[in-house]
Amino acid sequence: EVNGLKSAELSALAWSPSAKPLFAASVEGRLFAYRLRWDGEQRLTGAEISAATALIDPATGKRMNAEGLAFAPAGNGRAAQLLVAPENGASAWALAAVSPDLLPPTAQAWPAAIAQALAEPGTKHGVEAIEWHPEHGLMAALQRPVSTTPTLHTIHAADGRRWAFTSAATRADIKAIERIGIERLLVLERV
């Protein structure tokens, strides 16, 4: 527990290769930075909360139900930041931007290409997972496929690119996406 915030109900993780903390967001509107400990053979031996903050929605004064979390490194005049995607309808914000030292979050709009995808007919569920890509920028996956194509998941990128794949089952939910290198994206799906 740090700053009166308990580490529980974690819903998303993000890693900063440069700053080295592991960030975690919770469905109860909490954001944590963990300092990880490794042994000589690079095995994880422990984790300690080094910082914590509450994700408060300025429109409602309530904590944000954070579903997606991505670390966006500094570049193109932008400071490094954590991007937090709230569960659809749970916040007046599209995204929350938080500095790596967990200063209070600020509102940030979805990139236009992702906002357009969220407004498409048949979109009933919000963004469940986000990831940062060095070439495509922010990437987002809806929790479920749009109603017109119930088994086709699509990942949307800030630069307008889209990648679609057939889900493992009808009404399967995406839970997380994680970039592996430049050319691969790991998708965790709940069937």
Salt bridges, closest charged atoms under 4 A:
GLU28 OE1 - ARG30 NH1 2.54
ASP39 OD2 - ARG43 NE 2.91
GLU41 OE1 - ARG43 NH1 3.51
GLU48 OE2 - ARG35 NH1 3.43
GLU48 OE1 - ARG37 NH1 3.75
GLU120 OE2 - ARG162 NH2 2.40
GLU128 OE2 - LYS175 NZ 2.87
ASP159 OD2 - HIS136 ND1 2.66
ASP173 OD1 - ARG144 NE 2.61
ASP173 OD2 - ARG190 NH2 2.67
GLU189 OE2 - HIS153 NE2 3.07
